[in-house]
Structures are given as C-alpha cells and as structure tokens.
Amino acid sequence: MYEKKTLLMKRSNRKGPSLLLMLIFLAGFTSAIAQGTQEVKGTVTDSKGQPAVGITVTVKGTNKAVLTDQTGSFTIKASPTATLTFSAINFESREATAAAGKILAVVLNEKVAQLNEVVMVGYGRSSRKNLSSAVTSVKPEDLNRGAITDVGQLLQGKVPGLNISASGDPNRPSAVVLRGASTLNSSQSPFYVIDGVPGADISAIAPDDIASIDVLKDAAATAIYGNRAANGVIMVTTKRGKKGQSVVSYSGYVGMEQVSNELEMMNSDELRAFISANGQSLSPNDDKGANTNWQKEVRRSSATSHNHNLSFNGGGEHTTYSASLNYTQKEGILLKSELERVIARLAIEQFAFNDKVRFSLNVSNARSNADNMPQRNSVLQQMVSYLPVSPVKNPDGKFFENFTKTGYFNPAALIEYGQDNTKFNNLIGSFNTQVKLPFGLTYDFNLAYQQGNSLHGEYYGSYYSNYNSANFYYQPDPPLVHSLLNFGTNGSALRNTYQNTNKIMETFLTWDKKFGGHTLNAVLGYSYQDNVTGEGFQTTATNFPVDNVGYNNLSLSNPYAIPTYRINFGSPGVYQETRLISDFARLNYNYKDKYLVQLSGRRDGSSVFGANKQWGYFPSAGAAWRISQEDFMQDQKLFSDLKLRASYGVTGNSSGFNAYTAQIISGTLGSFYYQGTTVNAYGPTQADNPNLQWEKTATANIGLDFAILNGKLNGSIDVYDKNTTGMIYGYKVDPMLVPNGNITANGGSMNNKGIELMLSATPVKTKAFSWTSTLNLANNNNEITSLTNPLFSGGDSVRLTQPEGGGQTGSTLQILKSGRPLGQFFTLKYAGKNDQGVSQYYDKNGKLTTSPAIGSDYFYVGSPQPKLLLGFTNTFRYNNFDLNIFFRGVFGNKIFNATRADLFRPSTAQFTNILKDVAAESVTDVNSYRYSSRFIEDGSYVRLDNATLGYNFKKFSQYVRTLRVYASVNNAFIITKYNGIDPEVNQGGIAPGIDAGNFYPKTRTILFGVNASF
C-alpha cells in the first residue's frame, strides 16, 4: 500500500502541483476506507499447539468481538493498526496488532489450573486462589452425561463428600447428602441458590443451561446463608450472553434404555419341581399351566428418552441476552411411568450510565407432566411374589385373579386399572439492580419471586373394588408404616391442587479497597423472605357411573350414596405462612496474596420457632496462608501453588419444621357418650414450646490446596469435624403438665467427621493427544451423640423402619440410638440352623433360640453409612476425537435386604413365588424369612457410570461454527456382591440403606447426541 503511494507521488511531480494534491487526497481516502473494512484472520493455539476453542477476540476500544471456532480460527473486521485482545477464563490474556493481508498466529499460555477460576460464594464471587473456605466447583463439561433429568444425578461422583443415590424412576429426585446427615428432621439435602435466588427449585433449570456449579461445604463458606446452610449450599449459575456476535446453539440426544438387572425368581418349572420334591402342591386356583415372568409384564421391553435444547446468546455494547427453550421426554422402564418437561429461560442484562448501573432480569419457567405407575410399591412387591404358574389374563381376556388369597393381586391389573398423574409448574423470576458507587462501593438490590403449582390426580377403576376385602395396603417408602386402603365402590378418585409462593427481597452493599499490599472486601446486607405453602385443596370421590372419566370429572360421582364412605379433604395444617428476616455481613482481608482472612456473620429470625427463641446467630471465621507466595518458595520448582486453609463456623437448620411446630394445636380427641349420643371430644393435640430454637451445626475444617509440576497435578485435602446441637425431636411429658403428653423440643446432637481428597492431573498433553484424569475420595463417620433432653423423658433407643412383610408384624430394622450412626441396623442375629434345619438366632443372653423375642433379642448388626465414596474420571483427546470414562464407587456400607427376606419362604412356596437360591432351603424351616442379620449384605460397588465417545468437526460449513456428535452409554456395568436388584438404594432420610420391595429398577442407556452452534 505504501510502496504504491510513493510511486504515484514520484509520477505526479512531472504533472504539476494540482495533480499531486489530488493523488495525495485519493491515497489518503483509500487508506482510510481500507482501515475500516479489512478482514483480519488468524488462529489461536495453546502452549502445546492445540487449537484454543471459544477464545474471545475483541477489537480493543470497541464492542466488536468474535469467538474462535473448533480449529482455533477467527475472522474479524478491524483496521490494520487496531489492537486485538484475546481472552478466556483458562488462559492468560494477550494483545496483538492486526495486520492486513496477514494471518495472525497467536499462542496463549494456560493459567495454572483452577487457581484463577471465579467461584460463586454467597452474595459475591472470588478467585479460587484467594479462598479460605472449602468450595468445590464443577464445570458443565465435567458434569455427568446421559439421559439425566435430575440435577442431583449430574453431580454424582463429582464432588468429594457429596453422597448422591438415585433409582431409575424418572419422577423421583435423587437423595443428596453432603458430609453426612446433620439432622433427623429434614430431607438433609443441601440448600440451593440459583443465580443468587436462595431456596430456588432446582427442577426449574435445564442441565444444558448450567454454566457452573459451586458446592460450599464448610461453615466459612455457608454461614453467610445462616439458618438454611447446615446441610451445605449448592450455588448454580446459568449461562449468560456475551458482547459480540450472536450465537444460536442446539444440543439434543435420543436414548434407548433397558433394565440392567432383575431378581432371579423361580420360573414355573423350577417352582413346580421344588414344591413336588417337598411334598407340597399348588392350588388349582393358581396353577393354570402358565410360565409368566411378572417382572417383564410390568415393564417396557425398552424405554426411550430424548432431549432438545435451543439457545440464543449475544449482546451489544450495553446489552447482553441469553434465552433458551428445553424439551425433554423420558419414559420410565416401568409401565405408565414417564416424565415430560418444557423449560423456558430468559436472562437480560442492561448497562446504563457509562456501565455504572446494571439491570438484570432472569425468568425461568418449568412445566412438567409426570405419570407415575399407580400403586408403585405394591406393584414392585407383587411382581416378584406373584406365582409364575398363573397367567396375566384368562382365556376370556379378563385379568387373572385369585381373590381368595389376601394381600395377593395381579400386578398387571393394578397398572391397567389405575391412573396417577401430577402436573407441576415452577416459576422463578428475579430482578437485580447493581450500582457502582464512588470509593469502591457497589450496591445491589435483588427482588425474587418463586411460585410452584401442582395438580395431582389419582383414579382407581371399579375393578379395584375387588381388593377391598383382600387387605390392600398402601406401601410407603421406609421408615413409614403401611396403611390399609379402601377403593370405595364403582371407582375411586383423588384430586388436589396446591400452590407455594416465595417472595424475597435482598439488598447489600459491597466495598472493595486496595491500598499498598492490602485488599479489603466487605459485604453488609439485609434479607426478607415471605413464604406461603399448601395454598389449595384436596377432595376424593367414589361411585362413578363409568371408569373412563377418571379423575377429570368428579361431579359425576355420587359418594353420598355410600354410607360408609368418607371424603378425604387432606391433612390438617397443609396451609402455612412463614417469614424469615436476616442481617448478614462478611469481611475478606488479603495481604499480598499471601495471608487471607475471612469473617462472616448472619442474624436470622424465623417464625417457625418459639416466641422466645426466634432469632439465631451464625458466625464464621476462616484464614489461609498461600505458602507458595513466600520468598523462601520462589527458588523451588515443584509447587506452583500451595495454600493452607482453616475455618470454623456455625450454621443453622430451619427446614423440616413448619409454621405450627412450636404452636399449640387443637383437634378431635376421640369421642364420648353423652345423653344417648356419641359426641366428638375436642382439645389440644400438640403442645406449644415458646423456647423451641434453631438447630445449630458447628464445623471446623482444615484444608490444603496444591498445584505441582506447573499445574500438571492439582489437588486438595480437607479434614472436617461437624457437630449438630439442639437437634429438634419429639419427647414425652406428663399430660398433667403438657397437653397430650407430647412436646417438640431441642435436645439431640449428631457428629460427622471426615476427610476428603481431590486430585486432577494431566499426565499427557501433546499437539495431537491429551489425557486428563480426576480422582476424588471421601470418608465420613456419622454418630448420633445424644437424643435426650434433661427436662423431658424418652428420645433415645427409638426403633423404626417396619416393612411389615408377611409374618413380620412388629419387626423393625433400625434404631435411633446415642453412640450409633444414623440408620443403625438393629435386628435379630442369625446363628445358622439347628439339627432340624430350622433357622435359629441368639437371644439377649447369647443363647440359641428358634423363638426370638421381637425387640428384646435384637443386636446392633451393621451400618448403612458408607466408609468411602469414589469418583474417577478420565478424558482422552486425539485430534478431533474425545473419550470420557467415568467410574463411581461406594464402599463399606451395609444394606438391609428386606426384599430378599420376604422372598425367602420355602415353607410357603405354594402360595407366593420364591427366589431361585431358596431351592437349597428346607420347607420345614419356618424361620428362614425372619428379618435378621442374615439379610444384611455388603452394599459396596463400583459402577462404570458413563462412557462417551465424541467427534468434533472442523469447519463443517460457513453457517455452522461448531459441530460435535457423540455416543454414550450409562450404567455400562457394575461390580458388587449385593444380591438385590441394585446396591444404590436410598441414602437419605432417617432410614438409609433399606431395600424393602420399593426399588425402581435402574436401566442401562445407550444414546446418541449432537451439539452445534451457528
């Protein structure tokens, strides 16, 4: 360009000054146009020569920006002298000067892994290197893969100390427990915060919309959330738009699922042979010459699932936006179970006043339609106990039944003539205003609104009336006890609808100040939350003219024509209003990135507690020493980072209680005969307790973070001691002092001690091949240290979990006992068989007996608490291929296999089916099925949870920026000694580790997916 200009100038000297001036003007004009229209092209690679994907390339001083594609290439319009900025979270930023007609080659250096990650903490964010608390972050690419609709399953095996158990039911959330159970009163799940909205429903977020998940584990991290943080806090951040070119993205998959395992029950030939060999016979009412596998009859041969997510992201100089629409449909492997969900999300950020003010609007709405298998647990029990010699249907096409036997129902008929559906709608909306003020101050004002609506319906056709005389029980999950059901006459329906709303206002002021080597960050805020739950109603009806209206037209029913029928309006106390008011503060001090101190405190007031004790105080303190920043560490080459952390704090628990926990409640108290008429008695059914106060959990944590070999190996070790005191529990009191003789009070305590290890390594990284590996291990020891209150009696040694198998009335499996872990198994101790081949047990004095006493001859015989949790991920990349393999393991826990006990009945094989391995048992052993240590099994397992092979296309087309296709298999195989369907039984609640005929089968899934951006 400039050489051409000089040549023209020389020629122009011969033709006069006017021509010279004209040519100079034209050359300058041409140069100016060229400077504004040139396309600058280039490639960006990392230090190993690998393409750097998703790097933001910005023309400095403008809002022009693009992202590099899968090959690391980019094209952007800029003047030849413009400065381009290259930035990304995992790389050090770099600037380069644009050059017209020349392809830029830019090399970015990786930041030391993890150290510069931005971590979300309560009411703010921090870089990982400056954390003094225990926080584990999970990126979207590290979340579990597959046909997953529950966020809990996304985190299985990814966070040390996070114990997550899930069945194959698409409509049931996972049980999530962090660092052991801290209470007897709530679900024990962590507290979720989504985009700054506390207590948000995690089901309102699509997995594809998640940008990061930060798990806050110790009290220094969680105390800022005070009363709701005893079980840990999980911070979820959704994706946001970026300034620059708009991006349209699509991700989707389709999967096929098959049951991964089933119980080995006897088939017809095996059962007939066993019965014949033992001198027994089948009833002709049952034996119709069939050979039915009832487990297959109640499930699909294969289930399909598919998911589609379409998102739009972008922004201009002062506005960014992100919108997405997600649709998922997942069939359960059991008949009539299915989940269909649509989630729409919108996030807008608007900057004003020279970007000093930011307005943020976030709206997410999830609409779910959940079909459940009717009377699920009854079907699960009947599918293994129903005799295989009976057919599904009679020759006339009607379902086979034998109504002469109690508690014996055709499981296929239960499914056919029942309906169970729930529709959910979850709305989360939030509006944030952030103002940057002088003197390093920032002011945030947040408003949030959450609304959850449910519409539930059940219908049991007139066929179910046949079961009314056959002892049909509702079978809840442990530890609840079954209850007798009556299905009315000519069909029975239930319909309810409820709405929950949360209104939240939070405002806080943040101060950031640097002076010399000192850095201060302070937060001071206020929070107000108003909750209304259970706003709605329920009703039931019976006596319908036809069955096909189901639960949709209750007006056709005539329940009043059935004198014995009573309409069920639901449980009392469903509607509740609660309020939470809080003040909170946090101070972070940093001296030269070497010495870090954090202090925080929260003052909470909640209406759920006694009038005298509604306020609680939750302080915390943490400190860290970045040893690697010391002068004496500068000459060593081993550690690129080394940090020692220590923290102590107190958090609280307000979940598991309601608006009436501390209040006096009156209701009916039986009836009495007065002047020839039966009159209902009315009086106090629950005593008030004005001194009922917060459960508090104090946690001490010591941690070590390290990075060695220039970041090739990163890791952290945490040791913690967590104590819950003032645990709320029910106690007995003299009825003369307290109405009804029962009171809810503080008194119990629980302890969890553990150690966690996380390692992340990159053993190999070349231009064509890389291998990264992540290992996390966690050990936790749980112990109930007290269940008593000095003012009241009882509390300790409470037996629970009563599956109520045939002949097991009064038998329990677990006990709440001081000095024992939560879920401690407490049952008969099996001692083999006597000379007559009858199972015998130890009595309380250690003597053998075939007639043990329920309760008094019980022993402590194992714990469901795992001793070790493992997650092991390996990712291999070769050119455009990537392979991810993820193993997950649980070790050292026991499972009470009550399902096996109930099927271990050689003496009654002519009435109900038995397991194949019962063939070696004697029919004279009338004790073989008793709940005892015989049926407590090792629950350890290692599972290949996921293997995914993907291919990334380079420069697929001018319209497609990125394209990736992949194939994935979930639950490929499992290594275990457990004899049940699957060892991943529920680990949450107060009855963990129980398999009692309620396990929804897990599946093996093969799916194919695609990710594309345009």
ABEGO torsion letter per residue (X at the ends): XAAAAAAAAAAAAAAEAAAAAAAAAAAAAAAAAAAAABBBBBBBBBAAGBBBBGBBBBBBGBABBBBBBAAGBBBBBBBAABBBBBBBAABBBBBBBBBBGBBBBBBBBBBBBGAABBBBBBGEBBBAAABABBBBBBBAAABBBEBBABAAAAABGABBGBBBBBBABAABBBBBBBGEBABAABAGBBBBBBGGBBGBBAAABBAAABABBBBBABAAAAAAAEAAAAAEBBBBBBBBBBBEBBBBBBBBBBBBBBBABBBBBBBAAAAAAAAAAAGBBBBAAABAGBBBBAAAAABBABBBBBBBBBBBBEEBAABBBBBBBBBBBBBBABBGBBBBBBBBBBBBBBBBGGGABBBBBBBBBBBBBBBBBBGAAAAAAAAAABBAABBABBAAGBBBBBAABBGBBBAAAAAAABBBBBBBBBBBBBBBBBBBBBGGBBBBBBBBBBBBBBBBBBBBBAAAAAAAAAGBBBBBBOABBBBBBBAEBGEBBBBBBBBBBBBBBBBBBBBBBBBEABBBBBBBBBBBBBBBBGBEBBBBBBGBABAAAEAABAAABBAAABAABBBBAEBBGABBBBBBBBBBBBBBBBBGGABBBBBBBBBBBBAABBAAAABBBBBBBBBBBBAAABAAAAABAABABBBBBBBBBBBBBABGBBAAAABBBBBBBEBBBBGGBBBBBBBBABBBBAABBBBBBBBBBBBBBBBBGGGABBBBBBBBBBBBBGBBBBBBBBAAABBGGBBBBBGBBBBBBBBBBBBBBBABBBAABBBBBBBBBBBBBBBBABABBAABBEGBGBBBGBAGBBGABGBBABBBBBGBBBGBBBBBBBAEBBAAGBBBBBBAAGBBBABBBBGAABBBAEBABBABBBBBBBBBBBEABBBBBBBBBBBGBBBBBAAAAAABBAAAAAABBBBAAAAABBAABAAAABBBAAABBBABBBBBABBBBBBBBBGABAABABBBBBBBBBGABBBBABABABABBBABEABBGBBBGABBBBBBBBBBBBBBBX
